[in-house]
Amino acid sequence: MIRRLAGFLRGSVDALEERNFRLLWIGQTTSGLGDTLVYVALAFAVLALTGSAIDLGLVLAANALPRVVLLLVGGVWADRLPRQLVMVGSDIVRGLLQAALAILFLTGNAELWHLLVAAALNGAASAFFIPAANGLMPQVIGASRLQQANALMNLSQSVTWVLGPTISGLIVVTGGPGWVFAIDAVSFAISTGSLLAMRIPKLAVPERRAFVDDLAHGWREVTSRSWFLAGLVVFALGNMASAGFPVLGPVVADRELGGASAWGLILTGGALGGLAGGAVALHWRPSRPLVASFGIGPLMFIPLLLLIPPSPVWALALADFGAIFAVILGNTLWDTTVQQQVPQESLSRVNSYDWMVSLIFQPIAFAIVGPLAVAVGEAETLILAFVVGTGANLAILAVPGVRNLRRRDLVAAASRAP
């Protein structure tokens, strides 16, 4: 048994032998831990200031809206400039914002508008970081280790989710959210240092075109792939539907399940599911990756139903286990497919369309979930979200381009066969 485990681990972490990826992994894992701490602290910081689910939804919307609006701009510049430096600039901005929030909370001067402004600026900086990070991955890892690298990144993020929510709940209860924002600021500083230490060969710089022409070229790369377009529709609907959980979940936990510690335990269950999903993604390479990715998608929406009325904390944690298992495994398969199928010089722009369309309804959803729950009821709102999210993930399996897309190495092997 020990030998098998040792063999499994050796084969699972080979990507860390490559220096650039190792530095990227260290920086993003550290930053990810800070983000998971903030995820819990932010919800209860808003509730402590105003006690309103509507205000929590507005803060989440303030973060999501500029991210969606600026993603295409971020994608173009991430293809024009060294992606590494785009990520560094984004990390510096976000680290300074978290440091400012830490000072405001620790001195007792924080107000709701501070959170709204910081969330908006954080979202704007993320709009440049996300497409740059997705485009950078094939530059820091060999092609044969690409899925393993994606899985390791997702797996490490899941580890932080195991630790982060519970730790954050304890910090919020004992010291307040200001300390969580301070820790996140330090994590961004570590990520910045790791990025600056990387030595990445330069890509051939594409001919500089007008900004609109760059956008049009990226859109042509998107529309030439039916599976990509269909995936964007599903992500848009799924992310809109899933907004009900982070908005109404903390409210239900605060009202009926015991508060921040209960919500932290539920999210820890999801983090363990992410660990399981990442572990499976390290070795499982289905011949039809998109069928596998979307086929497990309905698991993501079961936690919505278990808030009606709230199931015990252990049941919600188990449902979140399944949800995040599906997210991590599905995203790993999707990201690897995109990175294999799209030319590197266009990858950041294509990823910016991916993220923009995927998140386009999320700011609206964050803003209206609270009022909708007040108007028609929490149960009805959560059931509607479940139906939309589950239906979209099942419907895409009828698209031929999704069903027929095979793993790239299998296609290459078939073409070499006599």
Long-range contacts (C-beta under 8 A, 24 or more apart in sequence): 8-283, 11-283, 12-148, 12-152, 12-279, 12-282, 12-283, 13-152, 14-145, 14-148, 15-141, 15-145, 15-148, 15-149, 15-152, 16-152, 18-140, 18-141, 18-142, 18-145, 19-198, 19-199, 20-139, 20-140, 20-141, 20-198, 20-199, 20-200, 21-140, 21-141, 21-145, 21-149, 23-194, 23-195, 23-197, 23-198, 24-136, 24-140, 24-153, 24-194, 24-195, 24-198, 25-152, 25-153, 25-156, 26-190, 26-194, 27-190, 27-191, 27-192, 27-193, 27-194, 27-195, 28-133, 28-153, 28-156, 28-157, 28-191, 28-194, 29-156, 29-157, 29-159, 29-160, 30-187, 30-190, 30-191, 30-194, 31-91, 31-187, 31-188, 31-190, 31-191, 32-156, 32-157, 32-160, 33-160, 33-163, 33-164, 33-187, 34-98, 34-183, 34-184, 34-185, 34-186, 34-187, 34-188, 35-160, 35-164, 35-184, 35-187, 36-160, 36-161, 36-163, 36-164, 36-165, 36-168, 36-271, 37-164, 37-167, 37-168, 37-171, 37-180, 37-183, 37-184, 38-98, 38-168, 38-180, 38-181, 38-184, 39-164, 39-165, 39-168, 39-267, 40-164, 40-165, 40-168, 40-169, 40-172, 40-180, 40-260, 40-263, 40-264, 40-267, 41-168, 41-171, 41-172, 41-177, 41-180, 41-181, 42-115, 42-177, 43-246, 43-250, 43-263, 44-172, 44-177, 44-250, 44-254, 44-259, 44-260, 45-105, 45-110, 45-115, 45-172, 45-177, 46-112, 46-115, 47-250, 47-251, 47-254, 48-177, 49-110, 49-111, 49-112, 49-115, 50-112, 52-370, 53-247, 53-248, 53-250, 53-251, 53-369, 53-370, 53-373, 54-370, 54-371, 54-374, 55-112, 56-247, 56-250, 56-251, 56-370, 57-247, 57-366, 57-367, 57-368, 57-369, 57-370, 58-116, 58-366, 58-367, 59-112, 59-115, 59-116, 59-119, 60-119, 60-243, 60-246, 60-247, 60-363, 60-366, 61-363, 61-364, 61-366, 61-367, 62-115, 62-116, 62-117, 62-119, 62-120, 62-123, 63-119, 63-120, 63-122, 63-123, 64-123, 64-359, 64-362, 64-363, 64-366, 65-120, 65-123, 65-363, 66-120, 66-121, 66-123, 66-124, 66-127, 67-123, 67-124, 67-126, 67-127, 67-130, 67-355, 67-359, 68-127, 68-356, 68-359, 68-360, 68-362, 68-363, 69-127, 70-124, 70-127, 70-128, 71-127, 71-130, 71-131, 71-352, 71-353, 71-355, 71-356, 71-359, 72-215, 72-218, 72-349, 72-352, 72-353, 72-356, 73-127, 73-128, 74-127, 74-128, 74-129, 74-130, 74-131, 74-132, 74-348, 74-352, 75-131, 75-218, 75-348, 75-349, 75-350, 75-351, 75-352, 75-353, 76-211, 76-214, 76-215, 76-218, 76-348, 76-349, 76-352, 77-128, 78-128, 78-131, 78-132, 78-135, 78-348, 78-349, 78-352, 79-135, 79-206, 79-214, 79-218, 79-345, 79-346, 79-347, 79-348, 79-349, 80-205, 80-208, 80-214, 82-200, 82-202, 83-132, 83-133, 83-135, 83-136, 83-139, 83-348, 84-132, 84-136, 84-195, 84-198, 84-200, 86-128, 86-129, 86-132, 87-128, 87-129, 87-132, 87-133, 87-136, 87-195, 88-192, 88-195, 88-196, 89-125, 89-128, 90-125, 90-126, 90-128, 90-129, 90-132, 91-129, 91-188, 91-191, 91-192, 91-195, 92-188, 92-192, 93-121, 93-122, 93-125, 94-122, 94-125, 94-126, 94-129, 94-188, 95-184, 95-185, 95-187, 95-188, 95-189, 95-192, 96-185, 97-121, 97-122, 97-125, 98-181, 98-182, 98-184, 98-185, 98-188, 99-181, 99-182, 99-185, 101-178, 101-181, 102-178, 102-179, 102-181, 102-182, 102-185, 103-178, 104-178, 105-176, 105-177, 105-178, 105-181, 106-176, 106-178, 106-179, 106-182, 110-178, 127-352, 130-351, 130-352, 130-355, 131-348, 131-349, 131-351, 131-352, 131-355, 132-348, 134-335, 134-338, 134-339, 134-347, 134-348, 134-351, 134-354, 135-344, 135-347, 135-348, 135-351, 136-200, 137-335, 137-339, 138-339, 138-344, 138-347, 139-200, 139-201, 139-203, 139-344, 140-198, 140-200, 143-340, 146-336, 146-339, 146-340, 147-281, 147-285, 147-332, 147-333, 147-336, 148-282, 150-281, 150-332, 150-335, 150-336, 150-339, 151-278, 151-281, 151-282, 151-332, 152-278, 152-282, 154-274, 154-277, 154-278, 154-281, 154-328, 154-331, 154-332, 155-274, 155-275, 155-278, 155-279, 155-281, 155-282, 155-328, 156-278, 157-274, 157-328, 158-271, 158-272, 158-273, 158-274, 158-275, 158-277, 158-278, 158-324, 158-328, 159-271, 159-275, 160-271, 161-267, 161-268, 161-270, 161-271, 161-274, 161-324, 162-268, 162-271, 162-272, 162-274, 162-275, 163-271, 164-267, 164-271, 165-263, 165-264, 165-265, 165-266, 165-267, 165-268, 165-271, 166-261, 166-264, 166-265, 166-268, 168-264, 169-260, 169-261, 169-263, 169-264, 169-265, 170-261, 170-264, 172-260, 173-260, 173-261, 203-344, 203-345, 204-345, 206-345, 214-349, 215-349, 217-346, 217-349, 218-346, 218-349, 218-350, 218-352, 218-353, 219-353, 221-342, 221-343, 221-346, 221-349, 221-350, 222-350, 222-353, 222-354, 225-341, 225-401, 226-399, 226-400, 226-401, 226-402, 227-290, 227-399, 227-401, 227-402, 227-405, 228-338, 228-350, 228-354, 230-396, 230-399, 230-401, 230-402, 231-290, 231-294, 231-334, 231-354, 231-396, 231-402, 232-353, 232-354, 232-357, 232-358, 233-357, 233-392, 233-396, 234-294, 234-297, 234-392, 234-393, 234-395, 234-396, 235-354, 235-357, 235-358, 236-357, 236-358, 236-359, 236-360, 236-361, 237-361, 237-388, 237-389, 237-392, 238-297, 238-300, 238-301, 238-388, 238-389, 238-392, 238-393, 239-358, 239-359, 239-361, 239-362, 239-365, 240-361, 240-362, 240-364, 240-365, 240-385, 240-388, 241-301, 241-304, 241-365, 241-385, 241-386, 241-388, 241-389, 241-392, 242-300, 242-301, 242-304, 242-385, 242-389, 243-362, 243-365, 243-366, 243-369, 243-385, 244-304, 244-365, 244-369, 244-381, 244-382, 244-385, 245-303, 245-304, 245-307, 246-366, 247-366, 247-369, 247-370, 248-307, 248-369, 248-370, 248-373, 248-378, 248-381, 248-382, 249-303, 249-307, 252-307, 252-310, 252-378, 253-310, 256-309, 256-310, 257-310, 257-313, 257-316, 258-313, 262-313, 265-313, 265-317, 266-313, 266-316, 266-317, 266-320, 267-320, 268-317, 269-314, 269-316, 269-317, 269-318, 269-319, 269-320, 269-321, 270-317, 270-320, 270-321, 270-323, 270-324, 271-324, 272-321, 273-320, 273-321, 273-322, 273-323, 273-324, 273-325, 273-326, 273-328, 274-324, 274-325, 274-327, 274-328, 276-321, 276-325, 277-324, 277-325, 277-326, 277-327, 277-328, 277-329, 277-330, 277-332, 278-328, 278-329, 278-332, 280-325, 280-329, 281-328, 281-329, 281-332, 281-333, 284-329, 285-407, 286-333, 286-407, 287-406, 287-407, 287-410, 288-403, 288-404, 288-405, 288-406, 288-407, 289-333, 289-334, 289-336, 289-337, 289-405, 289-407, 290-333, 290-334, 290-337, 290-402, 290-403, 290-405, 291-397, 291-402, 291-403, 292-329, 292-330, 292-333, 293-329, 293-330, 293-331, 293-333, 293-334, 293-337, 294-330, 294-393, 294-396, 294-397, 294-402, 295-393, 295-397, 296-325, 296-326, 296-329, 296-330, 297-326, 297-330, 297-389, 297-390, 297-392, 297-393, 297-394, 298-326, 298-389, 298-390, 298-393, 298-394, 299-323, 299-325, 299-326, 300-326, 300-327, 300-389, 300-393, 301-385, 301-386, 301-389, 301-390, 302-386, 304-382, 304-383, 304-385, 304-386, 304-389, 305-382, 305-383, 305-386, 307-378, 307-382, 308-378, 308-379, 308-382, 308-383, 309-379, 337-405, 337-408, 340-408, 341-408
